[in-house]
């Protein structure tokens, strides 16, 4: 293999580091997106036998959004292996204990259960807030688009912008706002 | 399990040394016809030898033909090729016409191609003119200087326009049109 070909090989199989912002995202929906990047399925060179998976850094995993009343209804099962060792943890309890666990389990479940899955999971980094260690952040060169729009709170919009926003009608002067 | 553990060897469609582009070199070097002089299973083979073998040898001087009579054994054709392949073919109870066709197949093929699993049905020495794909092809160059994470590259940009946004745009348009009307009246 000539020097030029060798460099071509490095370039084609180079690992890219992606960052994904979990803020207000459905973990089970975004797991399907993250999975593709972890396994390399977004690349035209993808093949199950070649090692072309990328690294994904998830941030803000504390601020994920579950659908409906799933925080109260969804249970995570664990069994210690001893008799009577079964336990069911509700999603809100699990999220209080470890805010990275729900997104981790969602990505793990989204992938097919084979020998490669645990190695692919090693390429997933999850942080519950926006602060990521410097040595990880310096590798990041790409961002994965979210699936849902992050809503903006009214008190986070500058006051001037709110005042200029078109109004359908004005409240009467004697109207008492709660 | 991966493909290397399969019994069949894998390969690509190849023509040895661009055979036939300038001149054609017959890849079959030697053919041995084994048959029995008395058994019925060699009937077709004996017919071929009586009627066609001399013509075959005359037309294809590059191919060495051997005959090997052997008592009470089924007829067999063995071809040997330039690349070292050896093809063994049983022609028991085959008719004269069938054997003529099979010998033609052996003569025109370029090795033991039947025992190769083709990985692809096409082959090229120059797979890409533009160069192979890398993670950096088709990337937005703005990403090079962007401060990640940013909402510009992270937000979903494929959603349809919201009703609120549509209303706001209609309002902006209305403001512009009223302004122009005022101007017209002034004129």
HADDOCK unambig.tbl for C-alpha pairs under 7 A between the chains (distance, minus, plus):
assign (segid A and resid 11 and name CA) (segid B and resid 134 and name CA) 5.65 0.50 0.50
assign (segid A and resid 12 and name CA) (segid B and resid 133 and name CA) 6.06 0.50 0.50
assign (segid A and resid 12 and name CA) (segid B and resid 134 and name CA) 4.17 0.50 0.50
assign (segid A and resid 12 and name CA) (segid B and resid 135 and name CA) 6.45 0.50 0.50
assign (segid A and resid 19 and name CA) (segid B and resid 149 and name CA) 6.79 0.50 0.50
assign (segid A and resid 142 and name CA) (segid B and resid 143 and name CA) 6.91 0.50 0.50
assign (segid A and resid 143 and name CA) (segid B and resid 149 and name CA) 6.79 0.50 0.50
assign (segid A and resid 143 and name CA) (segid B and resid 153 and name CA) 6.21 0.50 0.50
assign (segid A and resid 143 and name CA) (segid B and resid 154 and name CA) 5.95 0.50 0.50
assign (segid A and resid 144 and name CA) (segid B and resid 154 and name CA) 5.93 0.50 0.50
assign (segid A and resid 145 and name CA) (segid B and resid 153 and name CA) 6.51 0.50 0.50
assign (segid A and resid 145 and name CA) (segid B and resid 154 and name CA) 4.31 0.50 0.50
assign (segid A and resid 145 and name CA) (segid B and resid 155 and name CA) 5.44 0.50 0.50
assign (segid A and resid 145 and name CA) (segid B and resid 156 and name CA) 5.51 0.50 0.50
assign (segid A and resid 146 and name CA) (segid B and resid 154 and name CA) 5.89 0.50 0.50
assign (segid A and resid 146 and name CA) (segid B and resid 155 and name CA) 5.45 0.50 0.50
assign (segid A and resid 146 and name CA) (segid B and resid 156 and name CA) 5.30 0.50 0.50
assign (segid A and resid 147 and name CA) (segid B and resid 156 and name CA) 5.74 0.50 0.50
assign (segid A and resid 148 and name CA) (segid B and resid 156 and name CA) 6.43 0.50 0.50
assign (segid A and resid 149 and name CA) (segid B and resid 155 and name CA) 6.62 0.50 0.50
assign (segid A and resid 149 and name CA) (segid B and resid 156 and name CA) 6.37 0.50 0.50
assign (segid A and resid 166 and name CA) (segid B and resid 168 and name CA) 6.97 0.50 0.50
